Every structure is written in C-alpha cells, then in structure tokens.
Amino acid sequence: MKHLKQYGIIAAVTFAGEAVKYFVPLPVPGSIYGLLILLALLMSGILKLEAVKEAADFLIEIMPVMFIPAAAGLVVSWSALSKMLAPVCVIVVVSTFVVMVVTGKVTDWLMDRNTKEAE
C-alpha cells in the first residue's frame, strides 16, 4: 500500500505539471513543470523525501528501459540518420562532454557551499 501511495504522489505531481503547461504560455514540457513542482515541495518541506523515496528509486533504476523506444526509433530512421552520421556523432560527443563538465562544476560548487555552511 505504501508503494501505491508513493506512486500516487508522483503521478499527482506529474499531473499538476501537465496542468500548469496549459496555463503558462511557455514552450516548456509539462514533465519539467512537474519536476520543478516536486523539487519545490521537497525543498520547502511540504513533502518529505520518505514519502516518495522508494518509488523514485525504483523509477530511476528502470530508467534505461525507457530509452528502448527511442533507440528503436533510431534504427527505424537509420536511412535518414546515416546521411548525417558524422555531424551527429560530433554533436553527441561534444554535448556529452559539456554536460559532464558543467555537472561536475555545479556539483563541486554545491559541495563547497555545503561545506562552508557546515563550518
């Protein structure tokens, strides 16, 4: 029953994000609004981490499975993709590197900030 409640909370927040998408005239997906709402709820303490932790951990564990349809779509559109394979590969490598560097720098900054606050 606990897991159903946790999935229900996540689903409700996701639904709220989809609803916000219709009222805010920005080109932002509803899932992003849902993530921001969930972040705000967790950071404000309105929603405790324990209320969604196990369901969220499970969803993160199965995340690679969610990429299978996208990979199958790439296989289906191989004829169009093969014509621009070199630029796509360069873009993927460069963007992956940039994301890794930015993520590392932000993580270092947050860890330094937390260390300074703890002192």
N, C-alpha and C positions, 0 to 999 in steps of 0.2 A: 504493500500500500504506500510505503514511503517513497518508493521509486516513481509510482504513478503521480504522486503529489509533486515531486521534483520536475518530472517531465511536463506536468500541467503548468507549473510556474514558468518554465522556459517557453512553452507554447503560448501562454498568455502574453508574455513579454514580446515574443516574436509577432504575435497578432497585433499588439499595440504599435509596434514598429511599422507594420504594414498599414495600419490605420493612419499613423502620422504621415506616411508618404502621400496620402491623398489630400491632406490639409496643408502641407508645406510645399510650396511650389519650387522645389529644388530638384535637380536631377540626381538624387541620392536614392539608392535602393532601400526598400523597407527593412531589409535584414540589417543594414548598417544602423538605421534608427533603432532597431530592436537591440543591437549590441550596445549602443550608447545609453539606451534606457536601462538595460541591465547593469551597465557599468555605474550609472548614476545611483541606481538602487543599492548596489553593493557598497559603493563608496560612502553613501550617506548613512548606511546602517539600517535603512528601512528593510532591506532584505539581507539576511545573514548568509554567509558563504555556505554554511552547513545545509541550508535549505535547498541548494541546487548542486552541491559539490559532486555527489556520486553520479548523478545523471550527466552532468557536464563532463566528468572524467570519462564516462563511457562514450559519449559523443565524440570526444577528442580521440579516443582510442580507435574508433571505427572511421575516422575522417578519411584515411586513404581509400577506403572503399567508395567514398562519394566521388572520387576522381575518375572512376572507371568509365562512367558515361562520357565524360569529356575526352578521355583517351580514345574511346571507341569512335567518337565524332571526328577526331583527328585522322583515324585510319580510314574512315569513310571519305573524308575530303582530301586524301593524300594527293590526288591528281592536281588539285589547285595549290596545295601546300608545297609540292615538290618544285614548282617553278620559282619559288622564293625561299628555298630552304636555307641558303647561306645567310641572308639578312635576318631571318627569323632566329637562327641559331646564335648569331651575334647579339641580337636584342635580348634573347633569353639569358645568355651568359653575362652580359653587362648588367642587365636589370637584377639578376640574382646576386651578383657581386655588390651592387649598390645597396640592395635591401639588406644584405648581410652586414655591410659596414655601418649603415645607418642604425640598424637594430643593435649592433654591438656598442656603438657610441651612446645611444639612448640608454641602454642597459647600464653601461659604465657610469653615465651621468646620474641615473636614478640610484644606483648603489652608493655612489659617493655622497649624494644628497642625503640618503637614509643614514649613512654612517655619521655624517656631520650632525644630523638631527639627534642621533642617539647619544652623542657625546655631551 
